[in-house]
Structures are given as C-alpha cells and as structure tokens.
Amino acid sequence: MADLHVHTSASPCASAHMTARAITGEAVRRGLAMIAVCDHNTAAGVRAVMSAAGERGPSVIAGIEITTQEEAHVLGWFPSAEAAEAAAAELEVDASLSSAATPCSLGETVGLIHRHGGLAVAAHVDRRSFSVPGQLGFIPTDVPFDALEVSAAGAARGRAAEFAGLGLPLTSSSDAHFPEDIGSGATRLDVSEPRFEELARALRRAEGRGCAIA
C-alpha cells in the first residue's frame, strides 16, 4: 500500500509536527510500503524523510506539489532526490509562500517533470479549488499526465467513477498535513518491490504491474 502525497513541515501550510521521524513512524504504523514526499513547490523535505526511513521504514519517493500558473496543483514523482531538487530549482518561486503560483503553465509544468525523469499527476482532481478541472473546467487531452489523483474524501464518496473513463490510472492519497492523516488515503500497487521504477511500470500497466485506489 502506498500514500503518494504527504507533506512535511517544509510546506508552510503543514503542521510543525510533520517531521521526518514522525512521518516515517506513522507510515510504519499504518503498514505503508511506500510514501511520496510532495511539498509545495519545493523538494526541501525529501532527503530528511529518506534518511529517517532508512532500511526499516517505507520506500520514499521524491516528489513536489507544483502550483501552475493557472493555480492548479500537479504532483511530480521523481526517480531521485537530485532529480526532484533540480526540477524545484527551475520553478523560480518563493517556496515559503504556501501554494504560490509558479511561472509555469500546466503544459510547461508537466514538461518540466518529464524532463527530469518524473511522473506527472493531476492532484485531487475531484476538488473545486487548486485542481486542474477546478481551475480550467476540464482536463486537457493534450497535456500528457501519467495519472490522476482523487482525494481521500472523494474516493470515499465514490467520485473516482467520474474520472474512470479518461483512460488514465487513478490514484488516491492522504495529502497529509498532519501526522494522524498519513495513510487516510492510499493506492494499492501491484509491483515486485516498492521503488520508483516499479511505480512507473504500475502506472503504465506494464509487465503485469498495475495500481488501483485502495
């Protein structure tokens, strides 16, 4: 089981209790095999969580939650902390401002993520605010997303069905800003081991891999 959208205290809107040790400890308690650290417009919290996880904690995916020029949120999941940091360095935005819009359009944001070897996911597509359909009114077919994320609350209300016909993998995560929220939304991954390469195969449904909202 994976929770692929977790904030740390590097996100100004997250609790100060979202420390690396608290996050990995809660992930272990919840039985999560993989988490993705996705702070707003920054990868500053990634390495600390990776270090805290060590060999006994969950696999940690380096991520960013990017606010596009249109004020839509896009998750970038990257193969390494270095790749996430390099992408974050191109955003040219003050990460101390929670959810501040970057100069990058939606298409440019997805291109940036892919250029650094990452996977691009439209975040919490069921929400009215800060989602691609919430900001644009639709999900553009010419933007090559790798997946769509349905919020934990939306998944519980059955809203994933609204997006099932778009031909993209659906995930769900906690979007945790507090330790007790970690694992409240999750994605089941059919993979051989919890690592980025297997996550990418699961989204492509390659080699017998797959994913589904838990």
C-alpha positions as CSV (number, residue, x, y, z in Angstrom):
1,M,0.0,0.0,0.0
2,A,1.3,3.5,-0.9
3,D,0.4,7.0,0.2
4,L,1.8,9.1,-2.6
5,H,1.1,12.7,-1.4
6,V,2.5,13.6,2.0
7,H,3.6,17.0,3.1
8,T,6.4,17.8,5.6
9,S,6.9,20.9,7.7
10,A,8.7,22.3,4.6
11,S,5.2,23.1,3.4
12,P,4.1,26.3,5.2
13,C,0.6,25.0,5.5
14,A,1.6,21.7,7.1
15,S,1.9,21.1,10.8
16,A,5.2,21.7,12.5
17,H,4.8,18.1,13.8
18,M,5.3,16.8,10.2
19,T,8.9,15.9,10.9
20,A,10.8,13.2,9.1
21,R,10.7,10.9,12.1
22,A,7.0,11.5,12.7
23,I,6.2,10.8,9.1
24,T,8.1,7.6,8.8
25,G,7.0,6.4,12.2
26,E,3.3,6.9,11.2
27,A,3.9,5.3,7.8
28,V,5.3,2.2,9.5
29,R,2.4,2.1,12.0
30,R,0.0,2.3,9.1
31,G,1.7,-0.5,7.2
32,L,2.6,1.6,4.2
33,A,5.3,0.2,1.9
34,M,5.8,3.4,0.0
35,I,5.2,7.2,0.6
36,A,5.9,10.2,-1.6
37,V,7.0,13.5,-0.1
38,C,5.3,16.2,-2.0
39,D,5.8,19.7,-0.5
40,H,4.5,22.8,-2.2
41,N,7.0,23.9,-4.9
42,T,10.0,22.5,-3.1
43,A,11.9,19.3,-2.5
44,A,13.5,20.6,0.7
45,G,11.9,17.9,2.9
46,V,12.7,14.9,0.8
47,R,16.2,13.9,2.0
48,A,15.4,14.1,5.7
49,V,12.5,11.7,5.2
50,M,14.6,9.4,3.2
51,S,17.2,9.4,5.9
52,A,14.7,8.8,8.6
53,A,13.1,5.9,6.7
54,G,16.5,4.1,6.5
55,E,16.3,0.4,5.8
56,R,13.4,-0.3,8.0
57,G,10.9,2.3,7.0
58,P,8.8,2.8,3.9
59,S,10.3,3.4,0.5
60,V,10.3,7.2,0.0
61,I,9.6,8.7,-3.4
62,A,11.0,12.2,-4.0
63,G,8.1,14.5,-5.1
64,I,6.9,18.1,-5.4
65,E,3.4,19.5,-5.4
66,I,3.7,22.2,-8.0
67,T,1.2,25.1,-8.4
68,T,0.9,26.0,-12.0
69,Q,0.4,29.5,-13.5
70,E,-3.3,28.6,-13.6
71,E,-3.2,27.8,-9.9
72,A,-3.8,24.1,-10.5
73,H,-1.8,21.6,-8.4
74,V,0.3,18.9,-10.2
75,L,2.3,16.2,-8.4
76,G,5.7,15.3,-9.7
77,W,7.2,12.0,-8.6
78,F,10.9,11.7,-9.4
79,P,13.4,8.8,-9.5
80,S,15.8,10.5,-7.0
81,A,16.1,13.4,-4.6
82,E,18.6,15.0,-7.0
83,A,16.0,15.0,-9.9
84,A,13.3,16.5,-7.6
85,E,15.7,19.2,-6.4
86,A,16.8,20.0,-10.0
87,A,13.1,20.4,-11.0
88,A,12.3,22.5,-8.0
89,A,15.3,24.8,-8.8
90,E,13.6,25.7,-12.1
91,L,10.3,26.8,-10.6
92,E,11.5,30.3,-9.6
93,V,9.0,30.8,-6.8
94,D,9.3,31.5,-3.1
95,A,8.5,28.1,-1.5
96,S,7.9,29.8,1.8
97,L,4.6,31.0,0.3
98,S,2.2,28.1,0.5
99,S,0.6,27.2,-2.9
100,A,2.2,30.2,-4.6
101,A,1.7,30.0,-8.3
102,T,4.8,29.4,-10.4
103,P,5.5,31.0,-13.8
104,C,5.0,27.6,-15.4
105,S,1.8,26.8,-17.3
106,L,0.1,23.5,-16.9
107,G,1.8,22.1,-20.0
108,E,5.2,23.5,-19.1
109,T,4.9,22.0,-15.6
110,V,4.2,18.5,-16.9
111,G,7.1,19.0,-19.4
112,L,9.4,20.1,-16.6
113,I,8.5,17.0,-14.6
114,H,9.1,14.7,-17.5
115,R,12.3,16.4,-18.5
116,H,13.7,15.4,-15.1
117,G,12.6,11.8,-15.4
118,G,9.5,12.2,-13.3
119,L,5.8,11.2,-13.4
120,A,3.2,13.9,-13.6
121,V,-0.1,13.5,-11.8
122,A,-3.0,15.9,-11.7
123,A,-3.7,16.4,-8.0
124,H,-7.0,15.9,-6.2
125,V,-9.0,16.3,-9.4
126,D,-12.3,16.0,-7.6
127,R,-11.8,19.3,-5.7
128,R,-13.2,22.6,-6.7
129,S,-10.0,24.5,-5.8
130,F,-6.4,24.0,-6.9
131,S,-7.3,21.1,-9.2
132,V,-7.0,21.0,-13.0
133,P,-10.7,20.7,-13.6
134,G,-11.5,23.2,-10.9
135,Q,-9.3,25.8,-12.4
136,L,-9.8,25.1,-16.1
137,G,-13.2,23.4,-16.1
138,F,-11.8,20.2,-17.8
139,I,-8.8,18.0,-18.0
140,P,-7.0,18.9,-21.3
141,T,-6.3,15.9,-23.5
142,D,-3.2,17.4,-24.9
143,V,-1.4,17.5,-21.6
144,P,0.4,14.1,-21.1
145,F,-0.5,13.3,-17.4
146,D,0.7,9.9,-16.2
147,A,-2.2,9.6,-13.7
148,L,-5.0,11.4,-11.9
149,E,-5.2,11.6,-8.1
150,V,-8.6,11.5,-6.4
151,S,-8.6,12.9,-2.9
152,A,-9.2,10.5,0.0
153,A,-12.5,12.2,0.8
154,G,-13.5,12.0,-2.9
155,A,-12.6,8.3,-3.1
156,A,-14.7,7.5,-0.1
157,R,-17.7,9.2,-1.7
158,G,-17.2,7.2,-4.9
159,R,-16.1,10.2,-7.0
160,A,-13.4,8.2,-8.8
161,A,-16.1,6.9,-11.1
162,E,-16.3,10.4,-12.6
163,F,-12.8,10.1,-13.9
164,A,-12.6,6.4,-14.8
165,G,-13.4,7.0,-18.5
166,L,-10.5,9.3,-19.2
167,G,-8.1,6.4,-19.8
168,L,-5.6,7.4,-17.1
169,P,-4.6,5.5,-14.0
170,L,-6.3,6.7,-10.8
171,T,-4.6,7.0,-7.5
172,S,-5.6,8.3,-4.1
173,S,-3.5,9.6,-1.2
174,S,-3.9,11.4,2.1
175,D,-2.5,14.8,1.1
176,A,-1.4,14.7,4.8
177,H,-0.6,17.9,6.5
178,F,-0.8,16.3,10.0
179,P,0.8,13.0,11.2
180,E,-2.6,11.4,12.0
181,D,-3.7,11.9,8.4
182,I,-1.0,9.8,6.9
183,G,-2.5,6.7,5.3
184,S,-6.0,8.1,5.3
185,G,-6.0,7.7,1.5
186,A,-3.9,5.1,-0.3
187,T,-3.2,3.4,-3.6
188,R,-2.7,-0.3,-4.0
189,L,0.3,-1.1,-6.2
190,D,0.8,-4.4,-7.8
191,V,4.5,-4.3,-8.1
192,S,7.5,-6.6,-7.3
193,E,9.1,-4.1,-4.9
194,P,8.4,-0.6,-3.6
195,R,10.6,1.6,-5.8
196,F,10.2,4.3,-8.4
197,E,10.8,2.1,-11.4
198,E,8.1,-0.2,-10.3
199,L,5.7,2.7,-9.6
200,A,6.3,3.9,-13.2
201,R,5.5,0.4,-14.5
202,A,2.4,0.2,-12.4
203,L,1.0,3.4,-13.9
204,R,1.8,2.1,-17.4
205,R,0.3,-1.3,-16.5
206,A,3.5,-2.8,-17.9
207,E,4.8,-6.3,-17.3
208,G,1.8,-7.3,-15.2
209,R,2.0,-4.4,-12.9
210,G,-0.9,-2.2,-12.0
211,C,-2.5,0.2,-9.5
212,A,-5.9,0.9,-8.0
213,I,-7.4,3.2,-5.4
214,A,-7.3,1.2,-2.1
